Structure formats: C-alpha cells, structure tokens
Amino acid sequence: MIPYLGQTLAILTALVWAGAVILFKKSGEQMHPISLNLFKNSLAVLLILITMPFMGETIFRDVPFEDYVLLFISGVLGLGIADTFLLKSLNLVGAGLSAIVSCLYSPFIITLSIIFLGERLGILQIIGATMIISAVLTAVGKNGHERHKITRRNLWLGILYGALANIATATGIVIIKPLLARSPLLWATEMRLFSGIAVLVVATLVHKDRSKIALPKINFRGWVFT
C-alpha cells in the first residue's frame, strides 16, 4: 500500500477536473449541455474500451445482476443527469461560481455516507463541512450577481442546477461505494458510462430541439475545446 494514495488521487482528481471545467465552459458556449455531455461520455467509452484489454479487463463480468443495476442507476444519476445539470450551471453562472457551488459535493457525500454507509465523522470534519457550506453562501450572497454580471434569475438557476448536480453525483457514488471495493475500476466506469449515454440518448429523442442537440453546429475552435 502507498501511504496517502487515496488523498493524493483525490487532489489530482480535483486538479484534472478544474482543467476540464474550463474546457466545458468554452465548449458550452456553442454546444447544448446534453450534446456536450453525450459527446464527453461517448469519447470516454471509446477510450476506456480501447484501454480495457491492455489492463486484462472485459466488458461483461460474471457478477450478480444487482451489481449491473446499481452501476446503471449510478451512471444515470452521475454521468447522465448530474453532468448535464453541471454543464447547464456552467452556462448560467460561469466556471468560477459554478466551482464554488460544486464545493457542496463534499457535504452531500458526507451526509449520504452517514445515512447509507454508516460512516461517522469527528468534530473537525463537521466543522470543515460547515465552513464549506458557509463559504458557498457567502460567495453567492448579496450582490454576487452584480459582481459577476449575472442576472438574479440566472444566478439562482445556476446555483439550483449546480446543487442538483452535486446531489445526483454524490448519490451515484455512495450507492456503489461497497461495489467498487470488489470491482475492477475500468469495468465499473464503463458500465456507468453506458447508462449515462443511454439516458442522454433518450433525453435527446424527447427534447423539442433534438435536431440541434443531435447535430450541433460549432466551429473548429469550439471542437478543439470539446
């Protein structure tokens, strides 16, 4: 075991995600959130599919059917609904405020872990979670929309979409936490991506602007960011 490997990977995840959010924001200027999320998930499925044989992993595994169900639900929540809401939030309030709202992810994870996984927190963790929530409220509080040149309606819609995105993401992670301990990482990720794509395809088919979502018109520069 490598000391502090989990904490190190968590920090690296935050760094990579920060770069991704900026690219999402640039892409979202020309692309519908559903289109962007569908492209993101489809590209990820392809790249992981190529990677799996080199890691000795297969797409289908002999596991209980309940594992597939949990991964499907997790993917729908986290990679279908949550990521689309996050991209919508980015379009409304920008990367800076959206990132602040995304800090709610930690308190949501903590709360759900206590409820569903029986985990317990010390006083320092509780204080930390409270500070995160207070920081979010301070950042988006009085005159926040004026400082960032965002209408009040878009400000609160962006916060709502961002909060819902983090609730959905946290729920999707917590419900598969025990499963991840006994499952190959790439396989579990691929199954979640498949379900995320499935719900986005359905959303595209029923959306009133499905033709624009299915065939987005963006220029070369936009595709570079995407």
Summary of the structure (lengths in Angstrom):
residues: 226
radius of gyration: 18.4
end to end distance: 36.5
largest distance: 55.3
contacts: 685
relative contact order: 0.19
helix: 80%
strand: 0%
